[in-house]
Amino acid sequence: MQRGPLAGLDRCRGMRNKLKMTDDARLYAPAAARNREPIFHVLERHLPQSGLVLEIASGSGEHVTYFAQNSASGIVYQPSDPDAEARASIDAWVKTLGLDNVRPAIALDAASQDWPISQADAILCINMIHISPWAASLGLMSGASRILPNDGLLYLYGPYRRNGIHTAPSNVDFDRSLQERNPAWGVRDLDEVASLAAEHGFSPPIIEEMPANNLSVIFRLTHSQNAG
Ligand SMILES: C[S@@+](CC[C@H](N)C(=O)[O-])C[C@H]1O[C@@H](n2cnc3c(N)ncnc32)[C@H](O)[C@@H]1O
């Protein structure tokens, strides 16, 4: 368990906590600027060398643009977010950084059965499943199993309970603040997420502990519904 100055601070608390610091549409999420490097250190060991990587809930776009700047040349990123302000920010970051390996952001609600994309080689979803109703997690697993190939990566990042118990006092406080904002939100139990993933054809996850009491949760699809 991490204590000290970062414990509990490394949290994306939703779009309303993103800062606007320029005249264009770019938003700044301090947590994303802090955690994108440790996240990428994990991702670079699991991402394919080439292919299309879909990010769900891209938020400000600071993760996807950082990953795009540091990834193997064969990877193309597809950011997404249901929030129009987020999509404008993502596209503005891509334009400012001059990236040619990031597609324009698309409107994707994970909870929907109708995703505007039919194939991806890997899916990233950072800090969404606790800041959305459980229906978004159901939709995420269902959609990921529809569009990933066998052995496709589904990467989740965020805080989790383990065996029903919070892993740090800061996560207890964070969970309470989430549920005060929306009773359908909250820090999820890793076993419940892994069970849901298994129902959709994913292997048991690889877990990596991350700064500020977060986890990287790495699933591989073993029973794809995507015929290719
Ligand atoms: C806490 S922010 C995380 C943003 C970014 N991934 C990060 O870590 O900085 C949560 C994001 O989830 C998105 N979101 C909420 N519900 C969603 C859903 N049902 N499907 C996809 N994205 C959703 C929000 O629009 C917001 O951008």
The ligand as an SDF file (V2000), in Angstrom:
LIG
                    3D

 27 29  0  0  0  0  0  0  0  0999 V2000
  -12.0170    9.9760  -14.7570 C   0  0  0  0  0  0  0  0  0  0  0  0
  -12.0910   10.2900  -16.4680 S   0  0  0  0  0  0  0  0  0  0  0  0
  -10.7130    9.3630  -17.0980 C   0  0  0  0  0  0  0  0  0  0  0  0
  -10.1400    9.9330  -18.3590 C   0  0  0  0  0  0  0  0  0  0  0  0
   -8.7780    9.3570  -18.7520 C   0  0  0  0  0  0  0  0  0  0  0  0
   -8.8730    7.9550  -19.1110 N   0  0  0  0  0  0  0  0  0  0  0  0
   -7.7870    9.5660  -17.6370 C   0  0  0  0  0  0  0  0  0  0  0  0
   -7.4820    8.6050  -16.9030 O   0  0  0  0  0  0  0  0  0  0  0  0
   -7.3180   10.6960  -17.4790 O   0  0  0  0  0  0  0  0  0  0  0  0
  -13.4610    9.2440  -16.8920 C   0  0  0  0  0  0  0  0  0  0  0  0
  -13.7890    9.2620  -18.3640 C   0  0  0  0  0  0  0  0  0  0  0  0
  -14.7270    8.2440  -18.6170 O   0  0  0  0  0  0  0  0  0  0  0  0
  -15.6060    8.6960  -19.6000 C   0  0  0  0  0  0  0  0  0  0  0  0
  -16.8170    7.8760  -19.5180 N   0  0  0  0  0  0  0  0  0  0  0  0
  -17.7790    7.9010  -18.5920 C   0  0  0  0  0  0  0  0  0  0  0  0
  -18.7430    7.0070  -18.8700 N   0  0  0  0  0  0  0  0  0  0  0  0
  -18.3500    6.3740  -19.9990 C   0  0  0  0  0  0  0  0  0  0  0  0
  -18.9230    5.3410  -20.8020 C   0  0  0  0  0  0  0  0  0  0  0  0
  -20.1040    4.7940  -20.4900 N   0  0  0  0  0  0  0  0  0  0  0  0
  -18.2530    4.9280  -21.9050 N   0  0  0  0  0  0  0  0  0  0  0  0
  -17.0630    5.4710  -22.2180 C   0  0  0  0  0  0  0  0  0  0  0  0
  -16.4790    6.4640  -21.5050 N   0  0  0  0  0  0  0  0  0  0  0  0
  -17.1180    6.9060  -20.4090 C   0  0  0  0  0  0  0  0  0  0  0  0
  -15.8120   10.1590  -19.2600 C   0  0  0  0  0  0  0  0  0  0  0  0
  -16.3270   10.9120  -20.3460 O   0  0  0  0  0  0  0  0  0  0  0  0
  -14.4090   10.5720  -18.8550 C   0  0  0  0  0  0  0  0  0  0  0  0
  -13.6650   11.0500  -19.9450 O   0  0  0  0  0  0  0  0  0  0  0  0
  1  2  1  0
  2  3  1  0
  2 10  1  0
  3  4  1  0
  4  5  1  0
  5  6  1  0
  5  7  1  0
  7  8  2  0
  7  9  1  0
 10 11  1  0
 11 12  1  0
 11 26  1  0
 12 13  1  0
 13 14  1  0
 13 24  1  0
 14 15  1  0
 14 23  1  0
 15 16  2  0
 16 17  1  0
 17 18  1  0
 17 23  2  0
 18 19  1  0
 18 20  2  0
 20 21  1  0
 21 22  2  0
 22 23  1  0
 24 25  1  0
 24 26  1  0
 26 27  1  0
M  CHG  2   2   1   9  -1
M  END
$$$$
